[in-house]
Amino acid sequence: METIQNRNETGTIIHIDNKFFLNCQFTRCELIYTGGDFAWRNTSFVECKLTFDGPAGRTLNFLRAFNLLKEQVAGEAASPAATGTVH
């Protein structure tokens, strides 16, 4: 897993799969998750948008098909990517 340390970014695209974020702050960024491992410590996400793509997006669409997922969490996007917002 790649360590990303001491980053302070605004308005960028961040791929979170296979990353460990340490002492970072992301503001109004787009976080893209496709289903891989990730972790963070002492890291904040302020008004970031989540995009679930690939296998993660398909999993959300599957759960949505059975009404097992709150749209408030998962967002409104259609497949293949689902989106939501982190506050």
C-alpha positions in Angstrom: 0.0 0.0 0.0 1.4 3.4 -1.0 1.7 6.0 1.8 0.6 9.5 1.0 1.8 11.9 3.8 1.3 15.6 4.7 -0.8 16.5 1.7 -3.1 19.5 1.7 -5.0 19.6 -1.5 -8.0 21.5 -2.8 -10.1 20.7 -5.9 -8.1 17.7 -7.1 -9.0 14.2 -8.0 -7.7 11.6 -5.5 -7.7 7.8 -6.3 -7.9 6.2 -2.8 -7.5 2.5 -3.7 -4.3 1.0 -2.3 -3.3 4.1 -0.4 -2.7 5.0 3.2 -3.2 8.7 3.9 -1.3 10.1 6.9 -1.7 13.7 8.1 -3.5 14.9 5.0 -6.4 17.4 4.3 -8.5 17.3 1.2 -11.0 20.0 0.5 -13.6 20.0 -2.3 -11.7 17.1 -3.9 -13.2 14.2 -5.9 -12.4 10.9 -4.2 -12.5 7.9 -6.6 -12.9 4.4 -5.1 -13.0 1.2 -7.2 -13.0 -1.4 -4.5 -9.3 -1.7 -3.3 -7.9 -1.5 0.2 -7.4 2.0 1.7 -6.7 3.5 5.1 -6.1 6.9 6.7 -5.0 8.4 10.0 -5.2 12.0 11.0 -6.7 12.9 7.7 -9.7 15.0 6.9 -12.0 15.3 3.9 -14.0 18.6 3.7 -16.9 18.8 1.2 -15.4 16.1 -1.0 -17.3 14.2 -3.6 -17.2 10.4 -3.7 -17.2 8.5 -6.9 -17.6 4.7 -6.8 -16.4 3.3 -10.1 -15.7 -0.2 -11.4 -16.5 -3.0 -9.0 -17.4 -0.5 -6.2 -19.9 1.3 -8.5 -21.5 -2.0 -9.6 -21.8 -3.1 -5.9 -23.7 0.1 -5.1 -26.0 -0.3 -8.1 -26.7 -3.9 -7.0 -27.6 -2.7 -3.5 -29.7 0.1 -4.9 -31.6 -2.4 -7.0 -32.9 -4.0 -3.9 -33.4 -0.7 -2.0 -30.7 -1.6 0.5 -28.8 1.7 0.2 -29.9 5.1 1.3 -29.6 7.5 -1.7 -28.4 10.2 0.7 -25.2 8.2 1.2 -24.8 6.8 -2.3 -25.8 9.8 -4.4 -28.0 9.9 -7.5 -25.6 8.9 -10.3 -26.4 6.0 -12.7 -24.0 3.2 -13.5 -21.2 2.5 -14.0 -20.1 5.1 -11.4 -22.1 6.1 -8.3 -21.4 9.3 -6.4 -22.0 10.9 -3.0 -20.7 13.7 -0.9 -18.5 13.6 2.2 -19.1 16.5 4.6 
